Structure formats: C-alpha cells, structure tokens
Amino acid sequence: MPSNTNEALKARATARIDEERPALLDLSARIHAHPELCFAEHRAAGWLTEYLESRGFALERGAFGLPTAFAARRGMCTRHRAIDAWTERNPRQSLSNRCR
C-alpha cells in the first residue's frame, strides 16, 4: 500500500470498486434494459437503493423533495473523509437517448 495518505485512500477505493464490479455491471445492465422517463425512474431508484442498503448504507428515500431521489450515508464522517455523489441519469424528458 502506498505511503502517501491520499494514494492509500485511492488504492483502497479502487480495490473496493474492483470487488463490486460484477454487481455494478449487473445493476447498470438492468437499468439500461428498463429505461424510464425523467423524474419517473422508480425501478432504477429501487434497484439502486436496494444495492446500497445491502452494502450497509442508510438511505433517505424521497430526498430533496423528489420521490425518486435518495441520499445514502454509511458510517460516521466526523473524522474521516466523506464522498458525496450526485448524478442525473436521464436529463431528457424522452427515451431518445436509449441505445438501440
């Protein structure tokens, strides 16, 4: 493991992502196979929250006033770095961006 703290954290994160790769690819394929309209991604939100809960995250569903939005937290972040991620998976109001 690298001695630099940032490099060590990057190495740990990379290793964890590599461990989750099969599950993440399955999740990605499932979401892609079942496209949903913007702000109506109920199946995708359900699959994502199930995945995160199964990995020990505490979930807040319907976050930010949106029924399909969620906030996920794991552990206490008082002394450790926290990672916040926000994504907009389908910013369009149609399915025109679906690969055919």
MDAnalysis code that builds the backbone (N, CA, C; Angstrom):
import MDAnalysis as mda
import numpy as np

u = mda.Universe.empty(300, n_residues=100, atom_resindex=np.repeat(np.arange(100), 3), trajectory=True)
u.add_TopologyAttr("name", ["N", "CA", "C"] * 100)
u.add_TopologyAttr("resid", np.arange(1, 101))
u.add_TopologyAttr("resname", ["MET", "PRO", "SER", "ASN", "THR", "ASN", "GLU", "ALA", "LEU", "LYS", "ALA", "ARG", "ALA", "THR", "ALA", "ARG", "ILE", "ASP", "GLU", "GLU", "ARG", "PRO", "ALA", "LEU", "LEU", "ASP", "LEU", "SER", "ALA", "ARG", "ILE", "HIS", "ALA", "HIS", "PRO", "GLU", "LEU", "CYS", "PHE", "ALA", "GLU", "HIS", "ARG", "ALA", "ALA", "GLY", "TRP", "LEU", "THR", "GLU", "TYR", "LEU", "GLU", "SER", "ARG", "GLY", "PHE", "ALA", "LEU", "GLU", "ARG", "GLY", "ALA", "PHE", "GLY", "LEU", "PRO", "THR", "ALA", "PHE", "ALA", "ALA", "ARG", "ARG", "GLY", "MET", "CYS", "THR", "ARG", "HIS", "ARG", "ALA", "ILE", "ASP", "ALA", "TRP", "THR", "GLU", "ARG", "ASN", "PRO", "ARG", "GLN", "SER", "LEU", "SER", "ASN", "ARG", "CYS", "ARG"])
u.atoms.positions = np.array([
    [0.853, -1.177, 0.000],
    [0.000, 0.000, 0.000],
    [0.894, 1.235, 0.000],
    [0.587, 2.234, -0.849],
    [1.412, 3.446, -0.909],
    [1.450, 4.166, 0.433],
    [2.553, 4.847, 0.695],
    [2.718, 5.518, 1.985],
    [1.945, 6.834, 2.053],
    [1.793, 7.522, 0.951],
    [1.048, 8.779, 0.936],
    [-0.410, 8.500, 1.278],
    [-0.970, 9.261, 2.208],
    [-2.333, 9.030, 2.673],
    [-3.347, 9.088, 1.537],
    [-3.259, 10.108, 0.677],
    [-4.191, 10.207, -0.440],
    [-4.061, 9.025, -1.385],
    [-2.848, 8.619, -1.655],
    [-2.634, 7.480, -2.541],
    [-3.163, 6.188, -1.913],
    [-3.000, 6.070, -0.605],
    [-3.515, 4.893, 0.099],
    [-5.044, 4.856, 0.029],
    [-5.676, 6.011, 0.210],
    [-7.136, 6.072, 0.112],
    [-7.613, 5.738, -1.300],
    [-6.904, 6.248, -2.300],
    [-7.254, 5.936, -3.690],
    [-7.115, 4.442, -3.952],
    [-6.059, 3.845, -3.430],
    [-5.842, 2.409, -3.625],
    [-6.947, 1.594, -2.962],
    [-7.378, 1.993, -1.766],
    [-8.473, 1.295, -1.078],
    [-9.781, 1.438, -1.844],
    [-10.049, 2.653, -2.335],
    [-11.278, 2.889, -3.093],
    [-11.276, 2.069, -4.383],
    [-10.160, 2.046, -5.071],
    [-10.048, 1.280, -6.312],
    [-10.255, -0.204, -6.060],
    [-9.663, -0.709, -5.005],
    [-9.820, -2.132, -4.678],
    [-11.279, -2.460, -4.366],
    [-11.940, -1.578, -3.639],
    [-13.358, -1.816, -3.292],
    [-14.247, -1.776, -4.528],
    [-13.984, -0.830, -5.415],
    [-14.749, -0.748, -6.662],
    [-14.518, -2.003, -7.498],
    [-13.286, -2.470, -7.545],
    [-12.988, -3.703, -8.280],
    [-13.756, -4.889, -7.705],
    [-13.875, -4.948, -6.378],
    [-14.641, -6.029, -5.734],
    [-16.117, -5.962, -6.124],
    [-16.644, -4.768, -6.270],
    [-18.060, -4.563, -6.581],
    [-18.360, -4.593, -8.076],
    [-17.339, -4.690, -8.897],
    [-17.512, -4.601, -10.349],
    [-18.624, -5.497, -10.899],
    [-18.681, -6.792, -10.585],
    [-19.749, -7.632, -11.147],
    [-21.147, -7.133, -10.766],
    [-21.327, -6.754, -9.518],
    [-22.642, -6.262, -9.071],
    [-22.977, -4.931, -9.735],
    [-21.991, -4.054, -9.887],
    [-22.237, -2.763, -10.522],
    [-22.564, -2.917, -12.002],
    [-21.879, -3.828, -12.670],
    [-22.185, -4.072, -14.084],
    [-23.575, -4.666, -14.255],
    [-23.965, -5.562, -13.355],
    [-25.314, -6.128, -13.394],
    [-26.354, -5.033, -13.172],
    [-26.123, -4.190, -12.212],
    [-27.030, -3.090, -11.910],
    [-27.148, -2.145, -13.105],
    [-26.028, -1.818, -13.707],
    [-26.014, -0.940, -14.874],
    [-26.800, -1.553, -16.036],
    [-26.589, -2.832, -16.286],
    [-27.292, -3.505, -17.381],
    [-28.796, -3.559, -17.127],
    [-29.186, -3.795, -15.884],
    [-30.605, -3.855, -15.529],
    [-31.274, -2.500, -15.754],
    [-30.605, -1.432, -15.335],
    [-31.154, -0.088, -15.515],
    [-31.256, 0.242, -16.998],
    [-30.216, -0.089, -17.751],
    [-30.215, 0.190, -19.192],
    [-31.315, -0.588, -19.919],
    [-31.580, -1.794, -19.479],
    [-32.591, -2.638, -20.129],
    [-34.022, -2.192, -19.825],
    [-34.194, -1.333, -18.827],
    [-35.530, -0.872, -18.431],
    [-35.540, 0.653, -18.328],
    [-35.471, 1.350, -19.467],
    [-35.417, 2.817, -19.422],
    [-36.692, 3.410, -18.836],
    [-36.524, 4.518, -18.153],
    [-37.644, 5.222, -17.544],
    [-37.516, 6.710, -17.852],
    [-38.647, 7.386, -17.846],
    [-38.650, 8.817, -18.118],
    [-38.067, 9.604, -16.954],
    [-37.578, 10.787, -17.261],
    [-37.009, 11.683, -16.274],
    [-37.985, 11.925, -15.130],
    [-37.510, 11.848, -13.912],
    [-38.275, 12.028, -12.675],
    [-39.309, 10.921, -12.454],
    [-39.220, 9.845, -13.228],
    [-40.111, 8.700, -13.037],
    [-39.294, 7.410, -13.013],
    [-38.068, 7.487, -12.546],
    [-37.160, 6.331, -12.521],
    [-37.375, 5.508, -11.257],
    [-38.582, 5.030, -11.076],
    [-38.932, 4.316, -9.850],
    [-38.227, 2.962, -9.737],
    [-38.175, 2.212, -10.838],
    [-37.469, 0.917, -10.775],
    [-35.986, 1.122, -10.507],
    [-35.380, 2.029, -11.269],
    [-33.948, 2.281, -11.097],
    [-33.641, 2.764, -9.677],
    [-34.447, 3.671, -9.162],
    [-34.229, 4.158, -7.794],
    [-34.348, 3.017, -6.801],
    [-35.307, 2.128, -7.022],
    [-35.465, 0.968, -6.146],
    [-34.267, 0.046, -6.198],
    [-33.796, -0.243, -7.397],
    [-32.622, -1.125, -7.528],
    [-31.384, -0.502, -6.902],
    [-31.190, 0.796, -7.128],
    [-30.022, 1.469, -6.560],
    [-30.074, 1.498, -5.039],
    [-31.238, 1.801, -4.479],
    [-31.332, 1.849, -3.018],
    [-31.206, 0.459, -2.400],
    [-31.756, -0.563, -3.060],
    [-31.582, -1.941, -2.566],
    [-30.102, -2.311, -2.539],
    [-29.401, -1.978, -3.618],
    [-27.967, -2.273, -3.700],
    [-27.214, -1.585, -2.556],
    [-27.465, -0.290, -2.375],
    [-26.751, 0.451, -1.343],
    [-27.094, -0.050, 0.059],
    [-28.370, -0.342, 0.308],
    [-28.746, -0.881, 1.619],
    [-28.073, -2.218, 1.887],
    [-27.956, -3.046, 0.856],
    [-27.312, -4.348, 1.043],
    [-25.827, -4.204, 1.340],
    [-25.273, -3.024, 1.075],
    [-23.865, -2.752, 1.373],
    [-23.703, -1.928, 2.636],
    [-24.777, -1.786, 3.427],
    [-24.669, -1.129, 4.722],
    [-24.929, 0.365, 4.744],
    [-25.457, 0.920, 3.674],
    [-25.755, 2.346, 3.650],
    [-27.117, 2.605, 4.282],
    [-27.227, 3.735, 4.970],
    [-28.514, 4.211, 5.478],
    [-29.106, 5.087, 4.383],
    [-30.378, 4.844, 4.057],
    [-30.995, 5.538, 2.935],
    [-32.080, 6.488, 3.380],
    [-32.139, 7.613, 2.715],
    [-33.249, 8.550, 2.852],
    [-33.913, 8.597, 1.485],
    [-35.053, 7.937, 1.358],
    [-35.787, 7.923, 0.098],
    [-36.639, 9.175, -0.023],
    [-36.877, 9.609, -1.256],
    [-37.662, 10.815, -1.467],
    [-36.921, 12.062, -1.021],
    [-35.617, 12.006, -1.074],
    [-34.786, 13.134, -0.633],
    [-34.975, 14.339, -1.555],
    [-34.733, 15.494, -1.005],
    [-34.724, 16.739, -1.775],
    [-36.067, 17.038, -2.440],
    [-37.133, 16.462, -1.898],
    [-38.464, 16.717, -2.424],
    [-38.799, 15.981, -3.711],
    [-37.981, 15.013, -4.086],
    [-38.225, 14.243, -5.306],
    [-38.476, 12.788, -4.942],
    [-39.570, 12.208, -5.397],
    [-39.891, 10.828, -5.000],
    [-38.849, 9.793, -5.427],
    [-38.123, 10.038, -6.511],
    [-37.135, 9.063, -6.972],
    [-35.718, 9.393, -6.515],
    [-35.551, 10.492, -5.793],
    [-34.226, 10.867, -5.297],
    [-33.955, 10.164, -3.972],
    [-32.680, 10.013, -3.646],
    [-32.315, 9.414, -2.367],
    [-30.962, 9.941, -1.925],
    [-30.743, 9.898, -0.641],
    [-29.445, 10.215, -0.046],
    [-28.978, 8.951, 0.655],
    [-27.721, 8.606, 0.474],
    [-27.159, 7.403, 1.084],
    [-25.972, 7.789, 1.949],
    [-25.938, 7.244, 3.152],
    [-24.841, 7.526, 4.078],
    [-24.376, 6.220, 4.707],
    [-23.083, 6.167, 4.940],
    [-22.531, 4.975, 5.580],
    [-21.490, 5.413, 6.587],
    [-21.691, 5.018, 7.818],
    [-20.724, 5.329, 8.868],
    [-20.775, 6.778, 9.307],
    [-19.922, 7.077, 10.246],
    [-19.803, 8.435, 10.770],
    [-18.664, 9.132, 10.046],
    [-18.885, 10.335, 9.641],
    [-17.871, 11.070, 8.877],
    [-17.278, 12.219, 9.673],
    [-17.216, 12.095, 10.982],
    [-16.692, 13.186, 11.793],
    [-15.166, 13.281, 11.710],
    [-14.490, 12.150, 11.540],
    [-13.024, 12.169, 11.492],
    [-12.482, 11.652, 10.173],
    [-13.344, 11.246, 9.286],
    [-12.901, 10.666, 8.025],
    [-13.490, 11.440, 6.862],
    [-12.891, 11.270, 5.722],
    [-13.389, 11.938, 4.531],
    [-14.721, 11.336, 4.113],
    [-15.539, 12.156, 3.537],
    [-16.828, 11.710, 3.015],
    [-16.839, 11.939, 1.513],
    [-17.536, 11.084, 0.828],
    [-17.686, 11.226, -0.618],
    [-19.157, 11.483, -0.897],
    [-19.430, 12.584, -1.549],
    [-20.789, 12.899, -1.969],
    [-20.856, 12.733, -3.477],
    [-21.878, 12.072, -3.919],
    [-22.059, 11.895, -5.362],
    [-23.498, 12.207, -5.718],
    [-23.669, 12.937, -6.796],
    [-24.998, 13.241, -7.291],
    [-24.956, 13.016, -8.787],
    [-25.932, 12.327, -9.282],
    [-25.972, 12.097, -10.719],
    [-27.356, 12.357, -11.243],
    [-27.428, 12.790, -12.455],
    [-28.690, 12.898, -13.174],
    [-28.558, 11.910, -14.319],
    [-29.201, 10.768, -14.166],
    [-29.022, 9.696, -15.125],
    [-29.673, 9.981, -16.460],
    [-30.800, 10.667, -16.471],
    [-31.538, 10.865, -17.709],
    [-32.122, 12.274, -17.717],
    [-31.334, 13.266, -18.124],
    [-31.817, 14.637, -18.048],
    [-32.872, 14.981, -19.092],
    [-33.110, 14.117, -20.070],
    [-34.089, 14.403, -21.111],
    [-35.473, 13.927, -20.702],
    [-36.480, 14.500, -21.281],
    [-37.860, 14.147, -20.981],
    [-38.362, 13.007, -21.866],
    [-37.473, 12.369, -22.618],
    [-37.906, 11.293, -23.508],
    [-36.921, 10.134, -23.425],
    [-37.199, 9.106, -24.171],
    [-36.292, 7.946, -24.218],
    [-35.381, 8.015, -25.434],
    [-35.260, 9.182, -26.062],
    [-34.495, 9.306, -27.302],
    [-33.017, 8.987, -27.120],
    [-32.498, 9.025, -25.914],
    [-31.076, 8.744, -25.704],
    [-30.800, 7.258, -25.440],
    [-31.827, 6.425, -25.532],
    [-31.611, 4.997, -25.329],
    [-30.870, 4.394, -26.525],
    [-29.858, 3.605, -26.245],
    [-29.117, 2.943, -27.316],
    [-30.012, 1.906, -27.972],
    [-29.945, 1.817, -29.263],
    [-30.758, 0.840, -29.996],
    [-29.884, -0.241, -30.575],
])
